[in-house]
Amino acid sequence: MIKNVGALVAELKALRKGRGLDAPDLAARVGPGLRSAFDLDVDARPDRLREEVAERLRKLAGTLAPDQRDAVLVVYGLTPESAATRFYKERVTMLATGMDRDDRTAGRFIDKVLDLVARAALAPPSAPGGTCEDEAALPWRLTSLRTSVVLNEERPKVYETRRLLLMRDRIDRIDLDLSVPVTPAGVPPGDGFQFHVLHGATLQEEVRRSSTRRGYSLRLPRALPRQSEHEVFLRFTFPGHGAMWPFYVSTPALRCEHFDLRVKFPENRVPERVWRVAGVLPLEVQDPLAARESIEPDANGEVHSTFTGLVPNLSYGVVWSHEPAGRPGAGS
C-alpha cells in the first residue's frame, strides 16, 4: 500500500487545480491511481464521473478530523463558497482565512491532508469479517481499544481494555509488543515502568526488546476458536509525571474499528489547551501546524474522544499544553 501513496497524492494534487471537480477536462485529470483507488467507472459520462469522484472524496473526508474534512471539501470545490471559485489559489486563500493562517501555511496543511486521504483510500477495506494479507498472517488483531489515562495520581496510570479478534483456531497465547518512549528529559523508562494484566489473561513472560520497546506473552484462559473475540484488561504505571509526554495516542499497525479515549487531568493542573488529533503521522503528533481540533476539559478536568475506522500507521488521540496560547511551546 505505502509504495502507492506518493503516486496517488500526485494525482490528487493534479485534480485540485483550476476549478477542481468542475474542470471541463476532469476525465483527463483522473489518472489510473484514482480510478483504481476510488473504484471509478472508466467509461462513465463526465457528469457521472464527477459525481463518483465527489462522493468518494466526501466519504474519505468524513473519516478525518473536522478541520481536515473541511480542507478536502474546500480544495475540491465541494462547498457552495468554494464551488464559485475559478482557481486553486482562491480556495487556498479561503481555507487560510478560516484557519487564521497565511496561504503558505494553509498550502502545507492541505498537502498533509491529501497524504491522509491517499492513505485512507488505499487502506484495506474494513467491512465486518474482511481481512487483508497482513492480517491473514497474524494469529489475532485488535478491533477495539478503550483507554483511560489517569494523571491525577502520584504515579500516572493507563488502563486499557483491548478487544481481540482471533484469526486462527485454538489460540491460547498472545504476544504484545509495546513501545514505551524515552522521557521528555531523554531518559529511558527503566524499571519504574510497570505492566499488569488485570483481567482476561495471565502474564507469562516479559522481554526487553530495546530500551524503548518491550514484549509481553499472555496466556489466555483457554484455547479459543478462530473468529472468536476476547477482551484483556491491562494497566500501565509510569514512575512519575516527568516520565510522560504531553500527549497520548494510539498508532495501530493494522486497521482498528474503534478507539475510545478518556484523559483525567489533576484538578490543580488542568492544561491551558487540549487538542484532538486524528489520522496524523506519528512524528507530527506535537507539530502545531499538523491537523488538530481544540477541545475543552470538563468541570472535572476530563476529556473524552472517540475515533472510528483507524487507518494503520497513523496516530489518533489527545495532545495538551500547559503554556497559554501565544507563548513558546503553546502550539497553534
Sine and cosine of phi, psi and omega as CSV:
sin_phi,cos_phi,sin_psi,cos_psi,sin_omega,cos_omega
0.00,0.00,-0.77,0.64,-0.14,-0.99
-0.86,0.52,-0.56,0.83,-0.06,-1.00
-0.91,0.41,-0.32,0.95,-0.01,-1.00
-1.00,-0.08,-0.15,0.99,-0.09,-1.00
-0.88,0.48,-0.74,0.67,-0.04,-1.00
-0.86,0.51,-0.67,0.74,0.00,-1.00
-0.91,0.41,-0.64,0.77,0.00,-1.00
-0.94,0.35,-0.61,0.79,0.07,-1.00
-0.87,0.49,-0.67,0.75,0.02,-1.00
-0.87,0.49,-0.65,0.76,0.03,-1.00
-0.94,0.34,-0.60,0.80,0.05,-1.00
-0.90,0.43,-0.60,0.80,0.03,-1.00
-0.93,0.38,-0.62,0.78,0.04,-1.00
-0.91,0.42,-0.56,0.83,-0.04,-1.00
-0.94,0.34,-0.41,0.91,-0.08,-1.00
-1.00,0.10,-0.15,0.99,-0.09,-1.00
-0.93,0.36,0.35,-0.94,0.07,-1.00
0.84,0.54,-0.81,-0.58,-0.03,-1.00
-1.00,0.07,0.13,0.99,0.00,-1.00
0.94,0.34,-0.78,-0.63,-0.04,-1.00
-0.95,0.30,-0.22,0.98,0.04,-1.00
-1.00,0.01,0.11,0.99,0.01,-1.00
-0.90,0.44,0.68,-0.73,-0.02,-1.00
-0.90,0.43,-0.41,0.91,0.00,-1.00
-0.98,-0.20,0.58,0.82,-0.07,-1.00
-0.83,0.56,-0.68,0.73,-0.05,-1.00
-0.86,0.52,-0.60,0.80,0.00,-1.00
-0.95,0.31,-0.45,0.89,-0.02,-1.00
-0.99,0.13,-0.36,0.93,-0.01,-1.00
-0.99,0.16,0.98,-0.18,-0.07,-1.00
-0.99,0.17,0.00,-1.00,-0.05,-1.00
-0.90,0.44,-0.53,0.85,0.02,-1.00
-0.91,0.42,-0.70,0.71,0.03,-1.00
-0.92,0.40,-0.66,0.75,0.00,-1.00
-0.87,0.49,-0.63,0.78,-0.01,-1.00
-0.97,0.25,-0.77,0.64,-0.06,-1.00
-0.91,0.41,-0.57,0.82,-0.02,-1.00
-1.00,-0.05,-0.04,1.00,0.00,-1.00
0.81,0.59,0.81,0.58,-0.08,-1.00
-1.00,-0.01,0.48,-0.88,0.08,-1.00
-0.98,0.17,0.93,-0.37,-0.09,-1.00
-0.92,0.40,-0.36,0.93,-0.03,-1.00
-0.98,-0.21,0.19,0.98,-0.05,-1.00
-0.92,0.38,0.50,-0.87,0.11,-0.99
-0.90,0.44,0.42,-0.91,-0.03,-1.00
-0.80,0.59,-0.67,0.74,-0.02,-1.00
-0.93,0.37,-0.61,0.80,0.03,-1.00
-0.94,0.34,-0.63,0.77,0.04,-1.00
-0.88,0.48,-0.67,0.74,0.02,-1.00
-0.87,0.50,-0.68,0.73,0.01,-1.00
-0.90,0.44,-0.66,0.75,-0.02,-1.00
-0.91,0.42,-0.71,0.71,0.00,-1.00
-0.90,0.43,-0.70,0.72,0.00,-1.00
-0.88,0.47,-0.68,0.74,0.00,-1.00
-0.89,0.46,-0.68,0.74,-0.01,-1.00
-0.92,0.38,-0.66,0.75,0.02,-1.00
-0.90,0.43,-0.66,0.75,0.03,-1.00
-0.88,0.47,-0.66,0.75,-0.01,-1.00
-0.90,0.43,-0.70,0.71,0.03,-1.00
-0.92,0.40,-0.65,0.76,0.02,-1.00
-0.88,0.47,-0.54,0.84,-0.01,-1.00
-0.92,0.39,-0.27,0.96,0.03,-1.00
-1.00,0.04,-0.10,1.00,-0.09,-1.00
-0.99,-0.15,0.14,-0.99,0.11,-0.99
-0.90,0.44,0.40,-0.92,-0.08,-1.00
-0.80,0.59,-0.69,0.73,-0.02,-1.00
-0.94,0.34,-0.53,0.85,0.07,-1.00
-0.93,0.36,-0.68,0.74,0.04,-1.00
-0.86,0.52,-0.74,0.68,-0.02,-1.00
-0.88,0.48,-0.60,0.80,0.01,-1.00
-0.88,0.47,-0.69,0.72,0.02,-1.00
-0.87,0.49,-0.72,0.70,-0.05,-1.00
-0.91,0.43,-0.64,0.77,0.01,-1.00
-0.94,0.34,-0.71,0.71,-0.08,-1.00
-0.85,0.52,-0.62,0.78,-0.06,-1.00
-0.99,-0.15,0.20,0.98,0.06,-1.00
0.93,0.36,0.61,0.79,-0.05,-1.00
-0.98,-0.20,0.21,0.98,0.15,-0.99
-0.90,-0.44,0.40,-0.92,-0.02,-1.00
-0.83,0.56,-0.65,0.76,-0.03,-1.00
-0.94,0.35,-0.73,0.68,-0.06,-1.00
-0.95,0.31,-0.44,0.90,0.01,-1.00
-0.91,0.41,-0.35,0.94,-0.02,-1.00
-1.00,0.10,-0.08,1.00,-0.05,-1.00
-1.00,0.07,0.35,-0.94,0.00,-1.00
-0.96,-0.29,-0.37,0.93,-0.11,-0.99
-0.76,-0.65,0.50,-0.87,0.03,-1.00
-0.86,0.51,-0.63,0.77,-0.02,-1.00
-0.87,0.49,-0.55,0.84,0.05,-1.00
-0.90,0.44,-0.64,0.77,-0.02,-1.00
-0.95,0.30,-0.54,0.84,0.09,-1.00
-0.89,0.45,-0.71,0.70,0.03,-1.00
-0.88,0.47,-0.65,0.76,0.03,-1.00
-0.87,0.50,-0.70,0.71,0.01,-1.00
-0.93,0.37,-0.66,0.75,0.00,-1.00
-0.87,0.49,-0.64,0.77,0.03,-1.00
-0.88,0.47,-0.69,0.73,0.02,-1.00
-0.92,0.39,-0.48,0.88,0.01,-1.00
-1.00,0.05,-0.19,0.98,-0.12,-0.99
0.86,0.50,0.71,0.71,0.03,-1.00
-0.74,-0.67,0.18,-0.98,0.07,-1.00
-0.99,0.12,0.18,-0.98,-0.07,-1.00
-0.88,0.47,-0.59,0.81,-0.04,-1.00
-0.91,0.42,-0.69,0.72,0.03,-1.00
-0.90,0.44,-0.67,0.74,0.03,-1.00
-0.89,0.46,-0.60,0.80,0.02,-1.00
-0.90,0.44,-0.66,0.75,0.05,-1.00
-0.90,0.43,-0.64,0.77,0.02,-1.00
-0.88,0.48,-0.69,0.72,0.01,-1.00
-0.87,0.49,-0.70,0.72,0.00,-1.00
-0.87,0.50,-0.65,0.76,0.03,-1.00
-0.91,0.41,-0.64,0.77,0.00,-1.00
-0.91,0.40,-0.64,0.77,0.01,-1.00
-0.91,0.41,-0.51,0.86,0.10,-0.99
-0.89,0.45,-0.66,0.75,0.04,-1.00
-0.91,0.41,-0.64,0.76,0.03,-1.00
-0.87,0.48,-0.70,0.71,0.00,-1.00
-0.89,0.45,-0.69,0.72,0.01,-1.00
-0.90,0.44,-0.65,0.76,0.02,-1.00
-0.92,0.40,-0.63,0.78,-0.01,-1.00
-0.92,0.40,-0.53,0.85,-0.05,-1.00
-1.00,-0.07,-0.09,1.00,-0.01,-1.00
-0.92,0.39,0.48,-0.88,0.04,-1.00
-0.86,0.51,0.54,-0.84,0.02,-1.00
-0.88,0.47,0.57,-0.82,-0.07,-1.00
-0.95,-0.32,0.48,0.88,0.04,-1.00
-0.90,0.43,0.55,-0.83,-0.01,-1.00
-0.82,0.57,0.75,-0.66,0.02,-1.00
1.00,0.09,-0.18,0.98,-0.01,-1.00
-0.96,0.27,0.50,-0.87,0.02,-1.00
-0.69,-0.72,0.25,-0.97,0.12,-0.99
-0.82,-0.57,0.10,-1.00,-0.06,-1.00
-0.88,0.48,-0.66,0.76,0.00,-1.00
-0.89,0.46,-0.66,0.75,-0.02,-1.00
-0.93,0.37,-0.64,0.77,-0.07,-1.00
-0.88,0.47,-0.42,0.91,-0.02,-1.00
-0.99,0.10,-0.10,0.99,-0.07,-1.00
-0.97,-0.26,0.48,-0.88,0.02,-1.00
-0.96,0.29,-0.40,0.91,-0.02,-1.00
-0.36,-0.93,0.26,-0.97,0.14,-0.99
-0.59,-0.81,0.37,-0.93,0.00,-1.00
-0.99,0.10,0.79,-0.61,0.04,-1.00
-0.96,-0.29,-0.47,0.88,-0.05,-1.00
-0.52,-0.86,0.63,-0.78,0.01,-1.00
-0.71,-0.70,0.83,-0.56,0.09,-1.00
-0.89,-0.45,0.85,-0.52,-0.13,-0.99
-0.80,-0.61,0.68,-0.73,0.11,-0.99
-0.82,-0.57,0.88,-0.47,0.01,-1.00
-0.98,-0.19,0.90,-0.44,-0.09,-1.00
-0.95,-0.30,0.95,-0.32,-0.07,-1.00
-0.94,-0.33,0.05,1.00,-0.05,-1.00
-0.99,-0.13,0.43,0.90,0.10,-1.00
-0.84,-0.53,0.24,-0.97,-0.05,-1.00
-0.86,0.51,-0.64,0.77,0.06,-1.00
-0.91,-0.42,0.89,-0.45,0.00,-1.00
-0.85,0.52,0.58,-0.81,0.01,-1.00
-0.74,-0.68,0.52,-0.85,0.08,-1.00
-0.81,-0.58,0.82,-0.58,0.05,-1.00
-0.95,-0.32,0.75,-0.66,-0.02,-1.00
-0.77,-0.63,0.72,-0.70,0.21,-0.98
-0.93,-0.36,0.91,-0.41,-0.03,-1.00
-0.95,-0.30,0.83,-0.56,0.08,-1.00
-0.99,-0.16,0.84,-0.55,-0.09,-1.00
-0.94,-0.34,0.63,-0.78,0.15,-0.99
-0.96,-0.29,0.86,-0.51,-0.05,-1.00
-0.99,0.12,0.81,-0.59,-0.10,-1.00
-0.99,-0.12,-0.14,0.99,0.03,-1.00
-0.78,-0.62,0.22,-0.98,-0.03,-1.00
-1.00,0.04,0.56,-0.83,0.10,-1.00
0.84,0.53,0.79,0.61,0.09,-1.00
-1.00,0.09,0.84,-0.55,0.02,-1.00
-0.85,-0.53,0.11,0.99,-0.04,-1.00
-0.44,-0.90,0.65,-0.76,0.07,-1.00
-0.78,-0.62,0.52,-0.85,0.02,-1.00
-0.91,-0.42,0.78,-0.63,0.02,-1.00
-0.93,-0.36,0.68,-0.74,0.17,-0.99
-0.92,-0.38,0.83,-0.56,-0.05,-1.00
-0.83,-0.55,0.70,-0.72,0.08,-1.00
-1.00,-0.09,0.80,-0.60,0.05,-1.00
-0.85,-0.52,1.00,-0.09,-0.14,-0.99
-0.90,0.43,0.36,-0.93,0.10,-1.00
-0.87,0.49,0.39,-0.92,-0.03,-1.00
-0.94,0.34,0.27,-0.96,0.06,-1.00
-0.82,0.57,-0.41,0.91,0.02,-1.00
-0.99,0.10,-0.01,1.00,0.03,-1.00
1.00,0.04,0.27,0.96,-0.04,-1.00
-0.99,-0.16,0.75,-0.66,0.08,-1.00
-0.86,0.51,0.45,-0.89,-0.08,-1.00
-0.86,0.50,-0.55,0.84,0.08,-1.00
0.92,0.40,-0.32,-0.95,-0.09,-1.00
-0.97,0.24,-0.21,0.98,-0.02,-1.00
-0.94,0.34,-0.32,0.95,0.04,-1.00
-0.99,0.15,0.77,-0.64,-0.05,-1.00
-0.82,-0.58,0.57,-0.82,0.00,-1.00
-0.80,-0.60,0.78,-0.63,0.02,-1.00
-0.74,-0.67,0.64,-0.77,0.15,-0.99
-0.99,-0.13,0.90,-0.44,-0.08,-1.00
-1.00,-0.02,-0.63,0.78,0.00,-1.00
-0.52,-0.85,0.43,-0.90,0.18,-0.98
1.00,-0.02,-0.18,0.98,0.00,-1.00
-0.20,-0.98,0.10,-1.00,0.06,-1.00
-0.79,-0.61,0.74,-0.67,0.03,-1.00
-0.94,0.33,0.84,-0.54,0.01,-1.00
-0.97,-0.23,-0.58,0.81,-0.11,-0.99
-0.44,-0.90,0.60,-0.80,0.09,-1.00
-0.81,-0.58,0.75,-0.66,-0.04,-1.00
-0.77,-0.64,0.75,-0.66,0.11,-0.99
-1.00,0.06,0.94,-0.34,-0.02,-1.00
-1.00,0.09,-0.46,0.89,0.09,-1.00
-0.33,-0.94,-0.08,-1.00,0.00,-1.00
-0.93,0.38,-0.32,0.95,-0.04,-1.00
-0.82,-0.57,0.09,1.00,-0.02,-1.00
-0.73,-0.68,0.72,-0.70,-0.03,-1.00
-0.78,-0.63,0.52,-0.85,0.04,-1.00
-0.91,-0.42,0.64,-0.77,-0.01,-1.00
-0.76,-0.65,0.72,-0.69,0.07,-1.00
-0.96,-0.27,0.84,-0.54,-0.05,-1.00
-0.90,-0.43,0.73,-0.68,0.07,-1.00
-1.00,-0.06,0.82,-0.58,0.03,-1.00
-0.98,0.19,0.31,-0.95,-0.06,-1.00
-0.91,0.41,-0.39,0.92,0.01,-1.00
-0.27,-0.96,0.23,-0.97,0.07,-1.00
-0.95,0.32,0.81,-0.59,-0.10,-1.00
-0.95,-0.32,0.56,-0.83,-0.04,-1.00
-0.98,0.22,0.30,-0.96,0.05,-1.00
-0.88,0.48,0.59,-0.80,0.00,-1.00
0.95,0.32,0.11,0.99,0.12,-0.99
-0.99,0.10,0.34,-0.94,0.01,-1.00
-0.90,-0.44,0.52,-0.85,-0.03,-1.00
-0.53,-0.85,0.63,-0.78,0.01,-1.00
-0.95,-0.32,0.64,-0.77,0.15,-0.99
-0.83,-0.56,0.62,-0.79,-0.04,-1.00
-0.92,-0.40,0.87,-0.50,-0.15,-0.99
-0.85,-0.53,0.41,-0.91,0.09,-1.00
-0.72,-0.70,0.73,-0.68,0.08,-1.00
-0.90,-0.43,0.76,-0.65,0.00,-1.00
-0.88,-0.48,0.80,-0.61,-0.01,-1.00
-0.99,-0.12,0.48,-0.88,-0.07,-1.00
-0.91,0.41,-0.39,0.92,0.00,-1.00
0.01,-1.00,0.13,-0.99,-0.04,-1.00
-0.91,0.41,-0.44,0.90,0.02,-1.00
-0.94,0.34,-0.19,0.98,-0.01,-1.00
-1.00,0.04,-0.13,0.99,-0.06,-1.00
-0.94,-0.33,0.64,-0.77,0.12,-0.99
-0.98,0.17,0.34,-0.94,-0.02,-1.00
-0.99,0.17,0.77,0.64,0.11,-0.99
-0.29,-0.96,0.34,-0.94,0.15,-0.99
-0.61,-0.79,0.86,-0.51,-0.04,-1.00
-0.70,-0.72,0.37,-0.93,0.17,-0.99
-0.92,-0.39,0.73,-0.68,0.02,-1.00
-0.81,-0.58,1.00,0.04,-0.11,-0.99
-0.94,0.34,0.60,-0.80,0.07,-1.00
-0.98,0.20,-0.49,0.87,0.07,-1.00
-0.81,-0.59,0.17,-0.99,0.00,-1.00
-0.85,0.53,0.58,-0.81,0.04,-1.00
-0.68,-0.73,0.76,-0.65,-0.12,-0.99
-0.97,0.26,-0.53,0.85,-0.19,-0.98
-0.48,-0.88,0.69,-0.73,0.07,-1.00
-0.66,-0.75,0.89,-0.46,0.01,-1.00
-0.92,-0.39,0.85,-0.53,-0.11,-0.99
-0.82,-0.58,0.76,-0.64,0.12,-0.99
-0.82,-0.58,0.69,-0.73,0.05,-1.00
-0.80,-0.59,0.80,-0.60,0.01,-1.00
-0.94,-0.33,0.91,-0.41,0.00,-1.00
-1.00,-0.06,0.41,-0.91,0.09,-1.00
-0.88,0.47,0.61,-0.80,-0.03,-1.00
-0.87,0.48,-0.52,0.85,-0.04,-1.00
-1.00,-0.06,0.10,0.99,0.00,-1.00
-0.53,-0.85,0.81,0.58,0.09,-1.00
-0.98,0.22,0.75,-0.66,-0.04,-1.00
-0.85,0.52,0.50,-0.87,0.08,-1.00
-0.91,0.40,-0.59,0.80,-0.05,-1.00
-0.62,-0.78,0.61,-0.79,0.02,-1.00
-0.71,-0.71,0.64,-0.77,0.00,-1.00
-0.77,-0.63,0.49,-0.87,0.16,-0.99
-0.98,-0.18,0.77,-0.64,0.06,-1.00
-0.88,-0.47,0.65,-0.76,-0.05,-1.00
-0.59,-0.81,0.89,-0.45,0.06,-1.00
0.96,0.29,0.63,0.78,0.05,-1.00
-0.97,-0.24,0.38,-0.92,0.08,-1.00
-0.91,0.41,0.63,-0.78,-0.06,-1.00
-0.80,0.59,-0.61,0.79,-0.03,-1.00
-0.96,0.28,-0.16,0.99,-0.05,-1.00
-0.94,-0.34,0.21,0.98,-0.03,-1.00
-0.84,0.55,-0.67,0.75,-0.03,-1.00
-0.99,-0.13,0.09,1.00,-0.01,-1.00
-0.95,0.30,0.87,-0.49,-0.03,-1.00
-0.91,0.41,-0.27,0.96,0.03,-1.00
-1.00,-0.02,-0.20,0.98,0.03,-1.00
-0.95,0.32,0.37,-0.93,-0.03,-1.00
-0.89,0.46,0.79,-0.62,0.02,-1.00
-0.40,-0.92,0.42,-0.91,-0.02,-1.00
-0.86,-0.51,0.81,-0.58,0.01,-1.00
-0.94,0.34,0.73,-0.69,0.06,-1.00
-0.75,-0.66,0.37,-0.93,-0.08,-1.00
-0.92,-0.40,0.76,-0.65,0.15,-0.99
-0.89,0.46,0.52,-0.86,0.01,-1.00
-0.99,0.16,-0.13,-0.99,-0.08,-1.00
-0.90,0.44,-0.33,0.94,0.02,-1.00
-0.99,-0.11,0.12,0.99,0.00,-1.00
0.97,0.25,0.52,0.85,-0.03,-1.00
-0.88,-0.48,0.51,-0.86,0.18,-0.98
-0.81,-0.59,0.51,-0.86,-0.03,-1.00
-0.67,-0.75,0.77,-0.63,0.01,-1.00
-0.61,-0.80,0.60,-0.80,-0.01,-1.00
-0.85,-0.53,0.64,-0.77,-0.01,-1.00
-0.79,-0.62,0.62,-0.79,0.05,-1.00
-0.76,-0.65,0.43,-0.90,0.04,-1.00
0.88,0.48,0.74,0.68,-0.05,-1.00
-0.91,0.42,0.75,-0.66,0.00,-1.00
-1.00,0.04,0.72,-0.69,-0.01,-1.00
-0.82,0.57,0.62,-0.78,0.11,-0.99
0.94,0.34,0.22,0.98,0.14,-0.99
-0.90,-0.43,0.40,-0.92,-0.14,-0.99
-0.97,-0.25,0.60,-0.80,-0.01,-1.00
-0.68,-0.73,0.74,-0.68,0.03,-1.00
0.28,-0.96,-0.55,-0.83,-0.12,-0.99
-0.75,-0.66,0.66,-0.75,0.05,-1.00
-0.83,-0.55,0.58,-0.82,0.01,-1.00
-0.63,-0.78,0.30,-0.95,0.02,-1.00
-0.60,-0.80,0.66,-0.75,0.05,-1.00
-1.00,-0.04,0.00,1.00,0.03,-1.00
-1.00,-0.01,0.69,-0.73,0.06,-1.00
-0.89,0.46,0.40,-0.92,0.03,-1.00
-0.84,0.54,0.67,-0.74,0.04,-1.00
0.99,-0.11,-0.27,0.96,0.03,-1.00
-1.00,-0.05,0.43,-0.90,0.00,-1.00
-0.82,0.57,0.71,-0.70,0.02,-1.00
1.00,0.07,-0.03,1.00,-0.04,-1.00
-0.99,0.15,-0.30,0.96,-0.03,-1.00
0.99,0.16,-0.21,-0.98,-0.08,-1.00
-1.00,0.10,0.00,0.00,0.00,0.00
